[in-house]
Amino acid sequence: MLRKLSVRLSLLFIGIALVSVGVIAMWVNNAVQTEFRCYCEESHLAQTPPDSMPSETGVVGQGGMPYYMGEAEQAFLDAIRNSLWLAAWVAVLVGVALGFLFSWLITGPMRRLTLAARKVAAGDFSYRVSQKTDDEIGEVSDAFNTMAEQLEKKEKSRRQFLADIAHELRNPLSIVQGNLEAWLDGVITPAPEQVASVYDETVLLSRLVTDLRDLSLAEAGQLKLSQSATGLSEFILAQVANVQSRCQEKRISITAELSDGLPSVLIDRDRIRQVLHNLIDNALRYTRAGGAIKISASEKTPGWVAVYVADSGSGIATEDLPHVFDHFYKADRSRKRGHGGAGIGLAMVKRLVELHGGKVWVESKKGKGSTFFFTLPVV
């Protein structure tokens, strides 16, 4: 395809050169011939006595030439005409050369883009196009490099995502498999507490698979929402009441500070309940006994209600803040499984809030607690 394009561009430049040079050559030839004949006529009239002039002007002599043009004048016109056509042919050859040159200059970057696109299609996301110009072709090359960079990041994220899934699934499956093998071999007799432990692992597996499915659907934009007008104050207070017993067990206080006259919001109750559950669960996980969790909501921006969940926990380091909503990211890698979560709760929070059209972000300092914010649309 590129070769056909280069041929078409070359033929276009050659055609333009031929037409331009041909028109100029014919125009100059006619102009020179006309002007030269006028000059010869005036010179002849000036040198001829009045009484010897013919009664009629424009008498044509032998060969169809005016009688005032001799062989020398005709030779001069022929020399001019030959020089003109020679110059035309030289101009055509130069036009052909320039046509091929410009065609190569235009299609060269496109060939490099084609090669880069094939490299990326083959899985080499590290390949980049050398950007040498600041024109439109350079802008296309820059856009292509940006796309390749994003694809490379996505590919790395996908591979890490698969590795993390395998890691998270391997542990409970190993526990279940080990216990079942021991029971089948008669090494141990299943006691109620051991059965309960295996059951807990299957519940963990089921919850993890469900969360992964919901997260995958949310990121693909295929998770359906059943939105309805909901009073936010009553909704938040109900969620706080549901976790009161857990907070009391950990000796952590939880309060809700809600602005008066909060408008109703358009939400999927189950999904936003999941958002609050994940944020509160995250706060409980990183807040020590004697700490506090506060949930608040207010309409700071017209049309949007901002909700935040603040805790007095260990906080998040500055270098970890940009990654807290990534899949399977754990700021404290030293935490054991079961204490630090699977690492997809906050990723799920981000996707669910974005499906509602809102935004989510976090503010935190190491050792001074964290505050997670998200916005919801007003009815």
N, C-alpha and C positions, 0 to 999 in steps of 0.2 A: 504493500500500500504506500509506503514512504517513497519507494522508487517511482511509482506512478506519479506521486505528488511532485517529486523532484523533476521528472520529465515534463509534467504540465507547467511547472514554474519556469523551467528552462525555455520551453517553447513559447511561453507567454512573453518572457523577456526578449527572445529572438524576434518574435512577431512585432513587438513594439519597436524594436530597433530597425527592422526592415521597413515598416510603414513610415516611421519618422524620417529615416535617411532617404527613402524613396521620394517622399513628398518634398523634403528640403532640396534634394538634387534636382527634381523637375522644376520646382519654383525658381531656384537659382539659375538653372539653365535657360529657362524662358526669359527671366529678368535680364540676364547678361546679354542674351541674343538681341532682345528688343532694344535695350539701352545702347548696345554697340552699333546696331543699324541706324538708330537715331543719330548717334555721333557721326557715323560715316556720311549720312545724308547731309547733316549740317556742314561738315567739312567740305563736301563736294560742292554744295551750293555756294559756300563762301569763296571757293577757288574758281568757279565758273562765271564768266562775264554774263551780264543780264541778257545781251542780245543773242548769246549762243545757247541759252537755256531752252529746253524743249517746251513746247506749248502745253504739254500735260506732264504732271509730275508722276512719279511712281512707275516709270517705264521699266519693264522687266527685260533683262538681257538673257544671254545664254545660260542654260542650267537652272533657270527659274530664279536666279539671283538678281537683285536690283543692279542697274547698270553702274551705280556708284560704289559697289563693293567688288574689289578685285580678288585675285587669288591669295594675296597676302592677308587680307582681312578675313577671308574664309578659313585660311589655315590657322589664323589666330583663334577664331571661334571653335574650330575643331580641337585645338590644343586645350582650350578652356573646358570644352565638353569632356574630353578624355580625362583631364586632371580631376574634373568634378566626379566622374564616375569612379575613378580610382580611389578618390577620397571616400566615396560612398561605400565601396567594397571594404576598404580599411575600417570604416566606421562600423560596418556590419560585423566584421570579424571581431572587433573590439566589443561590440554589443553581445555577440555570442559568448565570448569569454567571460564578460561581466555577468551575463545571464547564468552561466554555470556556477560562477563564483557566488552570486547572491543566492542561488538555489541551494548551494551547499551550506552557506551560512544560515539559511532559514531552517533547512531540514536537519542539519547537524544536531542542534539541541533537541529536536523531536526524536531523532534516533537514540540519543542518550536517554531521553525520558522513556522511550519504548523499552530499552534495555533494562532500565531501573524498574519499570512496571513488571517486566517478566521476572526479574530477580525477586521482587516482593511477592509476586504471585506464587513463586516457587518456595517461599518461606524464608527468604533472606531479608528480614526486616531491618537489618543494619545497613543495607545499601543506601547510598545517598547520591543525588545528582549534583555535580559540580556546578555551582552557580557563578557564572562569569559576567553577566550583564545585569543592568538595572532596568531593562525594558520589560515588556509584557511577558516575554519568554522567561526572563529571570524571575518574574513574579510567579509564573506557573511552576518553575523549578522549586522555588521557595515553598509554595503550597504543597507540592509533592513531598518535599523533605519533611514538612510538618506532619503530613498524613502518615508517612512512613515511621516517623518517630512515635506518633500516637499508636500506630499498629504494633510497634515493637513493645511499647509499654503494656498494651492490652494483652499481647501474647505472653509476656513475662507474668502479668497478673493472672492470666488464665492457667499457666503452668503451676504457679504458686498456689492458686486456688485448688487445683486438682490434688496437688501434694498435700495441702492442709486437710482437704476432705478425707483423703486416704488415711492421714494420721489420726484425725478425730474419730473415724469409724473403726480403725484398727484396735484401739484400746478397749472399748466395750465389747467388741466381737471376740477379742482374745480372752477377756475375762469369762464371757459366756461359754466359749468353746472349751477353755481349761476346766471349768467347773463341770460341764457336761461330760467331758472325757473322764474326769476323775470319778464321777458317779457311775458311768457305764462300766469302768474297769473295776469298780468296787473298792477303789482306794479309800474313799471316804463315803460316809453315809450322809445324804443330804439332810441337813438340819433346817428348821424353819428360817433361821436368820440367814443361812446361805441361799436358800431359795429366794428370800426377800432381796438379797443383794443382786442375784442374777436378774430378778424382776426389775429392779431399779435400773440396771444397765440396759435392759430392753426398752424401758420407758425413755431413757436418755437417747438411745438410738432412734426411737420413733420420733421424739421431739426434734432431734437434729435433722433427720431426713425431711420432716415437715417444714422446718425452718429453711432448709436448703431449697426445697421446692418453691416455697413462697418467695424467697429471695430471688431465685432464678426467674420466676414469672414477673416479679416486680421490675427487675432490671430489663426484661424484654418488653415491658409495657403491656403485658397480657394478664396482669392480676386485676380482676374485676372489682370495682368498688361499689358498694351499695350505700350511697350518701343520702343523708337526711338532715334536716335542721335539728340541732341538739343544743340544749342549754348547757354551756360549758361549766358553769359553777357546780351544778348538781353532779355533772359527769365526773369532774375531778374529785369532789368530795367522796363520791362512791368508791373511786379507786384508792383514795387514802384510807378509807374504812376497811378495804379489803386487805391491806398490808399492815394494819395496826398490830396484829398479833405477832407477825414476824419482827416488826420493829421492837416490840416489847421484849421478845426473846433475846434480841441482841442489845437491848438497853440503848436503843437509838430513838430519839424523838423525831416525829414527822408532823409537820404542820402545813396548812394550806392558807395562803394569803391571796385573796381574790378581790379584785376591784369591784365596786358596786356597779350594778347595771351592765354587766358583761353581756354583749350581744350573743345571739345564737350563732353557731358555726355550722357550716355544711361539711359533714364528715361521715366516714364509714365508722360507726361506733366500735365495731370489733377491731378494726385495724388501729385506730387511735388508742384504744384500750391496750393493744399490744405495744404501741409506742411508749405509753406511760409505764406499762409493766416493765419493759426492758430498761428504761431509764432509771426507774426506782430500784429495780434489781441491781443495776450497775452501781448505783449510789450505796445501796446496802452492802455490796460486796467490798467496797473500798473505804467504808466508814467504820471506824473503830467504836467500841462500846463507849457510851457517853457523848457521842457525836450527835449531829442533827441534820435532818433533811427538810428542805423547804420547797414547796411547790407554789408557784404564783402565776397569774395570768392578767393581762391588761391589753387594752386596745391602744397601742402607741401609734400605729400607722392606720389611717382610714382604710377600712375594708379588710383589715387583718388583725387577728388576735395573737399576741406573742405569749407563749407558755414557756416557763423555765423551771428546771429541776436543779436545785443547788444542794450541795452536800459539804460537810466539813471534813472530808476524807483526806487521803494522802496526796491528791492532786495529780496533775500530769506534767511531765517534763516538756519544756518548750519544743525540743526536737521531735517529740511524739505527737504533738497536737495535730499536725497535718495528716496523720495516718489513723486517727482513732476510729474513723468511719470505714476503714478498709476491711476487706474480708479477712477474718481470722487474725487480725492484728491484736497483739497483747502488749501493752506498754511495759508490763512487768513480766518478763519471760521466765522469771524464776518461780512463778506461781505454778502449783500443781494443777493438773486437770481436775475439774470439779470445784476448784476454788477461784480460778480465773475465768471461768466460762469458756465456751467454744470459740468465741471471737467473732460471731456473726450477729449478735444482738444489736450493736450500734449500726452496723451496715444495714440491717433490716429497718432500723429507725429512719435512717436517711432516705431509703428508697420509698418507704410508706409515706413519709411527709412530702417528698417530692411528687408522689402520685396525686396528692391532694393540691398540688400547686404551691406548696409552702417551701420554706428553707429551714435548714437546721445547721447549727454551729455550736462551738464550745469555747468557753473561756476558762482558763485554769492556770494555776501556778503550783509548782511542786511544793507540797507540804501545806498548802493553804486551801485545799478543796477545789471542786470543779462545779461549773454551772453550764448545763446543757439547755440551749434555746431551740424552739421551733415555732413556726407560724402556721396558722390555720385560717382559711377564708371565712369571712363573715357572710351570713345568708343575705 
